[in-house]
Amino acid sequence: MSATMRAVVVEAAGGPEVLRVRRIPAPQAAPGWVRIRVAAFGLNRSELHFRQGLAYTGSFPRVPGIEAVGVVDQDPSGRLAAGTRAATMMGGMGREFDGGYAEFVTVPATQVIPFRSDLPWEVLGAVPEMLQTAAGSLRVGLEARDGQTLLIRGGTSSVGLALAVLGKARGMTVLSTTRSESRRGLLESVGVDHVVIDDGEIAPLVRDLVPDGVDGAVELVGTDVLRDTLRAVRPGGVVCFTGMLSDRWTVSEFYPMDWLPNGVRLTAYSGESADLAPSTLQSFLDEVAAGRATVPVGRVYRLDDIVQAHRDMEAGTIGGKGVVLT
């Protein structure tokens, strides 16, 4: 039993420098909970918002982190054997209770997703939240069908890259945006059919490629471009609001008759661990292992690099999913 562990602790909201690596008591698994020895965790913008004091939930001091992968270390119920590889995410992690920025994390047993894979931890660490968000946006937000046209607004984000991978696996024609011509190769590397350079107004560019409008669009940038994204979608099509890369969360004056083109539907997606079925995770990892899917890992860090990792995430320079190895 490990009595102490290294973890990132945030005492109060602030800049990246408030992330401090400390040695603190290791948590113990209470009945109904499971302890995971963390091997890696992905970086998420919601953790940036929490650290900045912008999140709607959570309290300080706290070990942040809404996801982690590793091996089961304690399960009082005996359901999961020690050494079982597992992922966990959301459900209050890093907000209501200490999260994944640590060598150990305890979480409710209901949000532990076991898997089998020999992929490197830096690859596995990128997957859970990214896959859950991308898959849920397609399945729940868009109710997407194989072979449709898909627009990804904010395509070089980790979720945007995962959406492209999943969309191409379903035979979809994928259009994906970036503000920089230099990111074209990154998008093409995950199978994007049409790279759209985003200058703030892309609807005309999208309709040059798909005159009737795309079947579905996932909005990852924010409310400041949502109106334009809606105009790129055909009547009967759907826009799913999933992300806020621009940190624009609300619409100050939302006039539905003006904002929503005739017949275009607007939905949202924000999932939990229960929305990622173990079979979905396992199938995706198997596809990656077989070389039929890719995990867009942008940069890999160590726990001691956490301040720089958040600086890079804030600056948008990671170029895919940031992963931290413990």
Summary of the structure (lengths in Angstrom):
residues: 326
radius of gyration: 19.7
end to end distance: 17.7
largest distance: 62.3
contacts: 1148
relative contact order: 0.16
helix: 31%
strand: 29%
